[in-house]
Amino acid sequence: MLFFARRRRLRWADIAVLCVLMFLMSGFLAPTAGHAQPPDDAADKSGEPSAAAKAPEPQPAAKANLFKHIVVSAGPFFGPVLLLVSIGLVALIVLLSMDLRLQVAIPPAFVDEFTETVNKRKFREAFDLARADNSYLARVLTAGMGRLQYGIEDARETAYHTVDSVKTSKEQLITYLATIGSLGPMIGLVGTVYGMILSFMVLSQPGKTPNPQDLASGISHALVITLLGVSLAVPAIFCHALFKNRLNRITMDTANVADDLLTQMYHNSKRPASASPEVRAVAATSAKPAEA
């Protein structure tokens, strides 16, 4: 069982998935910073107001809150759309992280119990055990054992077809990650183009000199949508490659283990059943008078 013990260790890929989830749930928050005003001298020694009181120094502007700026820039349309897409992305990552695990696809307890049942030549119980289990391996074994009466090659071919069928059903969820990875930047690009159009409409008004500060603010709000779209695309593309490689590995291991168990069951079914100790004792007793 060293095959399963080696895979119970925490892999770096699982740690990377947790980091991606933490990145998606964390906000871009920057504290508001400000400077306190220095106290003004009310009067000098002569009782007259000081020069600093007559001409106060200009106060530095406080830094804008980045999180508030992002929320305002998202707007009532692109904000909810990107929020729904991000919630769907987190749900897909959590679902695939729980489903695409080797211990779930190939349960060690099921393999031990199935092997022990087959060695005891309880083939009907082994078939019922595989049919009652919902793991990847059990579904493959159930399909293969249904064709085992026609030969081991026919059972293997059926098992391989079942492996491909289950793999295809799991690839559908992984494909949604690639869709989000492509859709996120497109949504951001649409929002940015829309914001740039509004900014240049202000710039093109005749007879008016646009305020550069207002123009820069409009461009900043437009670029925030692109930032949010790219922030969705990066973890989606990473998780798509991660889960696709993990599914290929699980599929290969499932096919190998299923082939071993089907071969073991086939040879046990062809092997003649050994006589019990009571039968051997009766046979030995009946043979003694014949020898005498």
N, C-alpha and C positions, 0 to 999 in steps of 0.2 A: 504493500500500500504506500510505498514511497512516492508513487506517481501522484497521489492526492495530497500527501503531507507536504510536498514541495510547493504546492499551489495554494496552501492555506496562508502563506505569508503575505503580508501586506505588500502590494506591488506599487511601484512608483506611479503607474498609470492611475490607480485609485486616488493617490494623493493629489495628482494633477487635476482630477475631476473635482475633488473637494475645493481646490484653489479656484477653479473656474466658477463654482457655485458661489463661493465667497465674493468673487469679483462681481458677479451679477447682482448679488443682493446688497452690496455696499454702495453708498451714494457718494457723489463727488461733492464733498462738503468742505467748505473753507470758512474759517471763522471770520467774523467781521472785525476788522482792526481799525482802531482810531487812535488819535493822539490827544492827550489832555491838554487843555490850554494852560499856559503858564499864568500864574496869578499876576494881575496887574497891580502896580503900585498906585495906591489911591492918591497919594500926594508926596511930595518931597519934603525936605526939612523946612522949607519956607512956607509950606502950606498950600502951594500951587500944584495943580495936576502935572504929572510927569509927562515927558514926551511920548513914552510908550502908551500912556492912556489917551493921549490926543490922537495918535496914529496907530491903531491896533494892527498887528501883523496878520496877514491872510492865513486862515486855517487850512491845513492840508486836507484834501478830500479823503473820506474813508473808503477803504477797499470794498468793492461790491462782493456780495455773497455769491460764490460760484454756483452752489446748488440752486439757489433761488433764480439765478440768471438762466440756468438750464431748464428749470420748470417753466419759467415764463416764455422762453424761446420755443419750447416744444409746442405750445399753443393748444387750443381745444380740439384740434383735429389730429395732428401728428403725434401729440403726446399720448392719447388713449390707444392709438394704433400701435405705437412702439411698445407701450406697456403690455398690451395683450400679446404681442409677439414675444416679448421677454418672458412673460409668464408661461407661455407654451414651450419656450426653449428650456426653461428650468424644469418643467414637468417631464419633458422628453428625456433630459439628462438623468433625472432621478429614476425614471422608469427603466431606462436602459441600463443604468448602473446596478439596479437590483436584479434585472432579468439576465443580463449577460455576465454571469459568473460561473466558473467551472464547477463549483460545489452545487449550484442549482441545475446546471445542464447534466452533470454526471454525479449524482449523489453517491458518496462512498458507501453509505449504509445500504442503499438499494443494490449496489453491485455486490456487496458481501452476502446479502440475503439471497439474491438471485443465484449467485454461484453455489451457495450451500444447498439451495433447493434443487438445482440441476444435478449436483453431485449425488444427491439422494434419489435421483431418478423420479422426482415428483414434477413431471413436465406440465401437467395441468395446473398445478399450483403456481409454477413459475410463470405460465402464461397469464393467469389471473393477477399475479403480482405486478407484472409489467403493464397490464391493461388498466389497473387501478391507479398506477402512478402517473403523474402529469409532467414528468421531466422530459427533457430532450431525448435522452437515451432510452427511456421507457417507450416513448412513441415509436422510435426506430425499431426497437426490439419487438414490439407488438406486431408491426407490419412484417418484419422478417420471419417471425415464428409462424405467422399465418401461411407462409409459403414454404415452410421447411419440409413439409411432406413431399414436395416435388423435387427436392434435392437442395444441396447447400448452395450451389451457384444461383439458383433461382431465388433463394432466400436472401443472398447477398445483394443481388441486383435490386430486389424490392426494398431492402434496407437503404441502399444508396439513393434510390429515388425519393424515399421518405426524408433522408437527410437534406437533399436539395429542396424539397418542398417546405420543410420547417425553416431552413435557412432563408428562403425567399420571403416567407411571412415575417421574419424578424428584420429583414433588410428594408421592409416598407417603412418602419419607424426610423431607421437610420437615414433613409432618403429625405425625411422631413428636416433633418438637421442641415443637410446640404441645401435644401430649399430656403431655409431661414438664412443660411450663410450668403446666399445670392440675393435674397429679398431685402435684407437689412440695408446694404449700401444703396440699393435702388430707391428705397423709401427716403433715405437721407438725401439722396441726390435730388429727388423731386421737391423736398422741403427746402433745400438750399437754393435751387433754381427759382422757386416761388418767392423766397425772401429777397433774392438778388433783383428780381423783376420789380418788386415794390420799392427797393432802394433806388434803382436807376430811374423809376418813374418820378421820384422826388427830385432827383438830380436834373431831369430833363424839363422841369417846369420853366417856361419862359418868363423873363423879367424878375426872377427871384434868385438870390444867391443862397444855395443850400448851406446849411450849417454842417461843417465837417464832423462835428461830434455826433450829430444825429445820423449822418450817413454811416459812420463807423459803427454806431450802435446797431443799425439795421443789418449791416453785413455780419456783425458778430452773432446776432440772433439767427441769421440764415445758416451760418456755419455750424451752429450747435446741432442742427438736425443731422448733418453728415457725421458729426462726432457720435451721436447716439446710434446711428445705423451701423457704423463701423464697429462700435462697441458690442453690438449684437452679433456681427458677422465673425469676429475673431474667435470667440469661444465655440460658436456653432461649427465652424470649419475644423477647429482642433478636435472637438468631440466626435465629429463625423469620421475623421481618419482614425481616431482612437477606437471607437466602437466597431468600425468595419474590420480593422485588424484583429480585434478581440473575437469577433464572430467567426472569422476564418479559422482562428486557432481552435475555438470551441468545436466548430464543425469537424475539423480534422481529427481531434481527439475523440469526439463522439463516434465517428465512423470507425476508428480503429478499435475502440472498446466494444462496440456493437458487433463487429466482425469476430473478435475473440470469443465473445459470449455465445454467439450463434454457432461457431465452430465447435465450441465445447459442448453445447447442447446436442448438436448433430452427432458427434462421436459417442456421447453417452447414450443416445437413443439407439445407436447401432451396436453398442457393446452388450453382450448377453448379461442378464441379471445374475449376480452371484447368489448362490443358495444360502439360506440362513443357517445358523449353527444347529438349530433343531432338525432341519432337513438333512444336513450332513450327518448328524448323529444317527438318525433313522436309517439312512442309506448304509452307514458303516455297520450297523447292527444286523441289517438284513443280508449283508454280504458275508458275514462270518459263517452261517450254516452252509452256504453254497461252497465256501472254500473247504470246509470240513468234509 
